[in-house]
């Protein structure tokens, strides 16, 4: 169950990170589609392992860091630290 939810949140982070960088909905949809249709990711999310949670925290860390760079709002830096701490703990 955690793997499935992490899979969906990872797709959301992938879409939002690409949209934030390129401001193009087609490129953002394509990046989310690549993650969605990847056979290895589909296998990882269907098995009860912690790898999908790790991928979600990596994408979350990257998204919030890029958001902080583009906007200079410290709230994104707080969320970056939150995702980064979960990323370290999931190793």
Helices and strands as residue ranges (DSSP letters): H 2-22, H 25-36, H 39-46, H 51-71, H 74-89
